[in-house]
Amino acid sequence: MCYTLEMNPQGGMLSQLNIFARSKKYNIALWQYPEFLFLMMGIIIISSALITYAIGNRYIQEPLVVALFILLLVTILFIISVIITRSFERLAEANRMKSEFISVVSHQLRSPLSNLRWIIELLMSGKLGKIEEKQTEYFKILKENNARMQELISDLLIISRLESAKLPLRKKLFSIKELTEELVSGYMPFAKASNVEINLDAEEKLLEVFSDPSQIRLVIENLLDNAIRYSRDKGKIEIRISNKNKDVLLSIKDNGVGIPQGDQKYIFQKFFRSENVMRYQTQGSGLGLYISKAIIGGAKGKIGFKSEENKGSTFWFTIPIK
């Protein structure tokens, strides 16, 4: 296995030995980093050789036999360690390249999609000529699909930044109640159009939380949007915010389609959508809950849910107050 030692003014050769910093480059846990695994395997090989020598020296009279046995054991363990380390190294590099590819492609797609949106709106305005009713219908379809693509691109960019630890984190004290009230007000037209009622219940002496409000906003948006989309006729959504020890707890309960028991263990995975959900609502990327869990985890909070098919779901999360 070949390791290249690079000379640079900021860290020199010592930077190459900093396995903690280099593991962050690939966005993987330290125990998964190839060089760390190689180091651990080296320790195991040395320990195994010493133990084998001690046992062999006690029970085997021929020193040459002991030496050959130790040499064979060390060789086998070394080959295994090289194979394992190279495999993890290839996986780490593939993971890094995947994240970079998603980020680059997503950025490249944003501009043409934005241009397409403005062109569609310009054509629909009638400033370039009279638009027939049938043409307007087709333009609306184009506009809706363009919005779905932009939403998917936005989600992919967020995931890419989360996985590469490049999503800016600007923590400060803020009122989660005020943030939720603002979001509920913005979602009211969508809720009314979907025949869904939203009720917000918050404790009077609610503590402020210490986190990034823009990221927490994204979590609440995802949960509230799902609750509205997957509610049926005359749906009802209850949002509750309360203090819980050193955290603030927010829950969103709906009486919608719910999640089948067999699908619940996959609900926070990327691109996963329950089959019963897709019968009611075909739109959606299956990324919202994955993003929400990643954000809450990064904020040192917890997220979870309770759900029963055809009876509704309750999603909740906690955020530390400091």
Contacts in CASP RR format, 6 or more apart in sequence:
PFRMAT RR
TARGET T0000
AUTHOR 0000-0000-0000
METHOD contacts of the structure
MODEL  1
MCYTLEMNPQGGMLSQLNIFARSKKYNIALWQYPEFLFLMMGIIIISSAL
ITYAIGNRYIQEPLVVALFILLLVTILFIISVIITRSFERLAEANRMKSE
FISVVSHQLRSPLSNLRWIIELLMSGKLGKIEEKQTEYFKILKENNARMQ
ELISDLLIISRLESAKLPLRKKLFSIKELTEELVSGYMPFAKASNVEINL
DAEEKLLEVFSDPSQIRLVIENLLDNAIRYSRDKGKIEIRISNKNKDVLL
SIKDNGVGIPQGDQKYIFQKFFRSENVMRYQTQGSGLGLYISKAIIGGAK
GKIGFKSEENKGSTFWFTIPIK
1 38 0 8 1.000
1 82 0 8 1.000
1 85 0 8 1.000
1 86 0 8 1.000
3 16 0 8 1.000
3 35 0 8 1.000
4 16 0 8 1.000
5 13 0 8 1.000
5 16 0 8 1.000
6 12 0 8 1.000
6 13 0 8 1.000
6 15 0 8 1.000
6 16 0 8 1.000
7 13 0 8 1.000
8 15 0 8 1.000
15 21 0 8 1.000
16 22 0 8 1.000
19 30 0 8 1.000
19 33 0 8 1.000
19 35 0 8 1.000
19 36 0 8 1.000
19 39 0 8 1.000
20 30 0 8 1.000
22 33 0 8 1.000
22 35 0 8 1.000
23 29 0 8 1.000
23 30 0 8 1.000
23 32 0 8 1.000
23 33 0 8 1.000
23 36 0 8 1.000
24 165 0 8 1.000
25 96 0 8 1.000
26 33 0 8 1.000
26 92 0 8 1.000
26 93 0 8 1.000
26 95 0 8 1.000
26 96 0 8 1.000
27 95 0 8 1.000
27 96 0 8 1.000
27 99 0 8 1.000
27 163 0 8 1.000
27 164 0 8 1.000
27 165 0 8 1.000
28 92 0 8 1.000
28 95 0 8 1.000
30 36 0 8 1.000
31 37 0 8 1.000
32 88 0 8 1.000
32 92 0 8 1.000
33 88 0 8 1.000
33 92 0 8 1.000
34 85 0 8 1.000
34 86 0 8 1.000
34 88 0 8 1.000
34 89 0 8 1.000
34 92 0 8 1.000
35 85 0 8 1.000
37 81 0 8 1.000
37 84 0 8 1.000
37 85 0 8 1.000
37 88 0 8 1.000
38 81 0 8 1.000
38 82 0 8 1.000
38 85 0 8 1.000
41 77 0 8 1.000
41 78 0 8 1.000
41 80 0 8 1.000
41 81 0 8 1.000
41 84 0 8 1.000
41 85 0 8 1.000
42 81 0 8 1.000
44 77 0 8 1.000
44 81 0 8 1.000
45 74 0 8 1.000
45 77 0 8 1.000
45 78 0 8 1.000
45 81 0 8 1.000
48 73 0 8 1.000
48 74 0 8 1.000
48 77 0 8 1.000
49 70 0 8 1.000
49 73 0 8 1.000
49 74 0 8 1.000
52 66 0 8 1.000
52 69 0 8 1.000
52 70 0 8 1.000
52 73 0 8 1.000
53 66 0 8 1.000
53 70 0 8 1.000
56 66 0 8 1.000
56 69 0 8 1.000
57 63 0 8 1.000
57 66 0 8 1.000
60 66 0 8 1.000
60 69 0 8 1.000
99 160 0 8 1.000
99 163 0 8 1.000
99 164 0 8 1.000
100 164 0 8 1.000
102 156 0 8 1.000
102 157 0 8 1.000
102 159 0 8 1.000
102 160 0 8 1.000
103 157 0 8 1.000
103 160 0 8 1.000
103 161 0 8 1.000
103 164 0 8 1.000
106 153 0 8 1.000
106 156 0 8 1.000
106 157 0 8 1.000
106 160 0 8 1.000
107 157 0 8 1.000
109 149 0 8 1.000
109 153 0 8 1.000
110 150 0 8 1.000
110 153 0 8 1.000
113 146 0 8 1.000
113 149 0 8 1.000
113 150 0 8 1.000
113 153 0 8 1.000
114 150 0 8 1.000
116 142 0 8 1.000
116 146 0 8 1.000
117 143 0 8 1.000
117 146 0 8 1.000
117 147 0 8 1.000
117 150 0 8 1.000
120 139 0 8 1.000
120 142 0 8 1.000
120 143 0 8 1.000
120 146 0 8 1.000
121 143 0 8 1.000
122 128 0 8 1.000
123 131 0 8 1.000
123 139 0 8 1.000
124 131 0 8 1.000
124 136 0 8 1.000
124 139 0 8 1.000
124 140 0 8 1.000
124 143 0 8 1.000
131 139 0 8 1.000
148 283 0 8 1.000
148 284 0 8 1.000
151 284 0 8 1.000
151 285 0 8 1.000
152 285 0 8 1.000
152 287 0 8 1.000
155 285 0 8 1.000
155 287 0 8 1.000
155 288 0 8 1.000
155 291 0 8 1.000
156 287 0 8 1.000
158 167 0 8 1.000
158 218 0 8 1.000
158 291 0 8 1.000
159 270 0 8 1.000
159 287 0 8 1.000
159 290 0 8 1.000
159 291 0 8 1.000
159 294 0 8 1.000
160 166 0 8 1.000
161 167 0 8 1.000
162 291 0 8 1.000
162 294 0 8 1.000
162 295 0 8 1.000
167 215 0 8 1.000
168 212 0 8 1.000
169 212 0 8 1.000
169 215 0 8 1.000
170 212 0 8 1.000
170 214 0 8 1.000
171 210 0 8 1.000
171 211 0 8 1.000
171 212 0 8 1.000
172 210 0 8 1.000
172 211 0 8 1.000
172 212 0 8 1.000
172 213 0 8 1.000
173 208 0 8 1.000
173 209 0 8 1.000
173 210 0 8 1.000
174 208 0 8 1.000
174 209 0 8 1.000
174 211 0 8 1.000
174 213 0 8 1.000
175 206 0 8 1.000
175 208 0 8 1.000
176 206 0 8 1.000
176 208 0 8 1.000
176 209 0 8 1.000
176 216 0 8 1.000
176 241 0 8 1.000
176 248 0 8 1.000
176 250 0 8 1.000
176 319 0 8 1.000
177 202 0 8 1.000
177 206 0 8 1.000
177 241 0 8 1.000
179 213 0 8 1.000
179 216 0 8 1.000
179 217 0 8 1.000
179 220 0 8 1.000
180 200 0 8 1.000
180 202 0 8 1.000
180 220 0 8 1.000
180 239 0 8 1.000
180 241 0 8 1.000
180 250 0 8 1.000
181 200 0 8 1.000
183 217 0 8 1.000
183 220 0 8 1.000
183 221 0 8 1.000
183 224 0 8 1.000
184 198 0 8 1.000
184 200 0 8 1.000
184 224 0 8 1.000
184 239 0 8 1.000
187 198 0 8 1.000
187 224 0 8 1.000
187 225 0 8 1.000
187 228 0 8 1.000
188 198 0 8 1.000
190 228 0 8 1.000
191 197 0 8 1.000
191 198 0 8 1.000
191 228 0 8 1.000
191 237 0 8 1.000
194 228 0 8 1.000
194 229 0 8 1.000
194 231 0 8 1.000
194 235 0 8 1.000
195 233 0 8 1.000
195 234 0 8 1.000
195 235 0 8 1.000
196 227 0 8 1.000
196 228 0 8 1.000
196 231 0 8 1.000
196 234 0 8 1.000
196 235 0 8 1.000
196 236 0 8 1.000
196 237 0 8 1.000
197 234 0 8 1.000
197 235 0 8 1.000
197 236 0 8 1.000
197 237 0 8 1.000
198 224 0 8 1.000
198 228 0 8 1.000
198 237 0 8 1.000
198 239 0 8 1.000
199 236 0 8 1.000
199 237 0 8 1.000
199 238 0 8 1.000
199 239 0 8 1.000
200 239 0 8 1.000
200 241 0 8 1.000
201 238 0 8 1.000
201 239 0 8 1.000
201 240 0 8 1.000
201 241 0 8 1.000
202 240 0 8 1.000
202 241 0 8 1.000
202 242 0 8 1.000
203 241 0 8 1.000
203 242 0 8 1.000
203 243 0 8 1.000
205 243 0 8 1.000
206 241 0 8 1.000
206 242 0 8 1.000
206 243 0 8 1.000
206 248 0 8 1.000
207 243 0 8 1.000
207 248 0 8 1.000
207 321 0 8 1.000
208 321 0 8 1.000
209 216 0 8 1.000
209 247 0 8 1.000
209 248 0 8 1.000
209 319 0 8 1.000
209 320 0 8 1.000
209 321 0 8 1.000
210 319 0 8 1.000
210 320 0 8 1.000
210 321 0 8 1.000
210 322 0 8 1.000
211 299 0 8 1.000
211 319 0 8 1.000
211 320 0 8 1.000
212 299 0 8 1.000
215 295 0 8 1.000
215 299 0 8 1.000
216 295 0 8 1.000
216 299 0 8 1.000
216 319 0 8 1.000
218 291 0 8 1.000
218 292 0 8 1.000
218 295 0 8 1.000
219 291 0 8 1.000
219 292 0 8 1.000
219 295 0 8 1.000
219 296 0 8 1.000
219 303 0 8 1.000
219 317 0 8 1.000
220 250 0 8 1.000
220 252 0 8 1.000
222 288 0 8 1.000
222 289 0 8 1.000
222 291 0 8 1.000
222 292 0 8 1.000
223 252 0 8 1.000
223 292 0 8 1.000
223 315 0 8 1.000
223 317 0 8 1.000
224 237 0 8 1.000
224 239 0 8 1.000
224 252 0 8 1.000
226 288 0 8 1.000
226 289 0 8 1.000
226 315 0 8 1.000
227 237 0 8 1.000
227 252 0 8 1.000
227 253 0 8 1.000
227 254 0 8 1.000
227 256 0 8 1.000
227 313 0 8 1.000
227 315 0 8 1.000
228 237 0 8 1.000
228 254 0 8 1.000
229 281 0 8 1.000
229 283 0 8 1.000
230 254 0 8 1.000
230 256 0 8 1.000
230 257 0 8 1.000
230 258 0 8 1.000
230 277 0 8 1.000
230 280 0 8 1.000
230 281 0 8 1.000
230 313 0 8 1.000
231 237 0 8 1.000
231 254 0 8 1.000
231 255 0 8 1.000
231 256 0 8 1.000
232 255 0 8 1.000
232 256 0 8 1.000
232 257 0 8 1.000
232 280 0 8 1.000
235 254 0 8 1.000
235 255 0 8 1.000
235 256 0 8 1.000
236 254 0 8 1.000
236 255 0 8 1.000
237 252 0 8 1.000
237 253 0 8 1.000
237 254 0 8 1.000
238 252 0 8 1.000
238 253 0 8 1.000
238 254 0 8 1.000
239 250 0 8 1.000
239 251 0 8 1.000
239 252 0 8 1.000
239 253 0 8 1.000
240 249 0 8 1.000
240 250 0 8 1.000
240 251 0 8 1.000
240 253 0 8 1.000
241 248 0 8 1.000
241 249 0 8 1.000
241 250 0 8 1.000
242 248 0 8 1.000
242 249 0 8 1.000
243 249 0 8 1.000
244 318 0 8 1.000
246 320 0 8 1.000
246 321 0 8 1.000
246 322 0 8 1.000
247 301 0 8 1.000
247 318 0 8 1.000
247 319 0 8 1.000
247 320 0 8 1.000
247 321 0 8 1.000
248 318 0 8 1.000
248 319 0 8 1.000
248 321 0 8 1.000
249 316 0 8 1.000
249 317 0 8 1.000
249 318 0 8 1.000
250 316 0 8 1.000
250 317 0 8 1.000
250 318 0 8 1.000
250 319 0 8 1.000
251 314 0 8 1.000
251 315 0 8 1.000
251 316 0 8 1.000
252 314 0 8 1.000
252 315 0 8 1.000
252 316 0 8 1.000
253 312 0 8 1.000
253 313 0 8 1.000
253 314 0 8 1.000
254 312 0 8 1.000
254 313 0 8 1.000
254 314 0 8 1.000
255 311 0 8 1.000
255 312 0 8 1.000
256 310 0 8 1.000
256 311 0 8 1.000
256 312 0 8 1.000
256 313 0 8 1.000
257 276 0 8 1.000
257 277 0 8 1.000
257 280 0 8 1.000
257 309 0 8 1.000
257 310 0 8 1.000
257 312 0 8 1.000
258 274 0 8 1.000
258 276 0 8 1.000
258 277 0 8 1.000
258 307 0 8 1.000
258 308 0 8 1.000
258 309 0 8 1.000
258 310 0 8 1.000
258 311 0 8 1.000
258 312 0 8 1.000
258 313 0 8 1.000
259 267 0 8 1.000
259 274 0 8 1.000
259 276 0 8 1.000
259 277 0 8 1.000
259 305 0 8 1.000
259 307 0 8 1.000
259 309 0 8 1.000
259 313 0 8 1.000
260 274 0 8 1.000
260 275 0 8 1.000
260 276 0 8 1.000
260 309 0 8 1.000
261 309 0 8 1.000
263 272 0 8 1.000
263 274 0 8 1.000
263 275 0 8 1.000
264 305 0 8 1.000
264 307 0 8 1.000
266 272 0 8 1.000
267 274 0 8 1.000
267 289 0 8 1.000
267 305 0 8 1.000
268 289 0 8 1.000
268 290 0 8 1.000
268 293 0 8 1.000
268 303 0 8 1.000
269 290 0 8 1.000
270 286 0 8 1.000
270 287 0 8 1.000
270 290 0 8 1.000
271 285 0 8 1.000
271 286 0 8 1.000
271 287 0 8 1.000
272 286 0 8 1.000
273 284 0 8 1.000
273 286 0 8 1.000
276 309 0 8 1.000
292 303 0 8 1.000
292 317 0 8 1.000
293 303 0 8 1.000
296 302 0 8 1.000
296 303 0 8 1.000
296 317 0 8 1.000
296 318 0 8 1.000
296 319 0 8 1.000
297 303 0 8 1.000
299 319 0 8 1.000
299 320 0 8 1.000
300 320 0 8 1.000
301 317 0 8 1.000
301 318 0 8 1.000
301 319 0 8 1.000
301 320 0 8 1.000
302 317 0 8 1.000
302 318 0 8 1.000
303 315 0 8 1.000
303 316 0 8 1.000
303 317 0 8 1.000
303 318 0 8 1.000
304 315 0 8 1.000
304 316 0 8 1.000
304 317 0 8 1.000
305 313 0 8 1.000
305 314 0 8 1.000
305 315 0 8 1.000
305 316 0 8 1.000
306 313 0 8 1.000
306 314 0 8 1.000
307 313 0 8 1.000
307 314 0 8 1.000
END
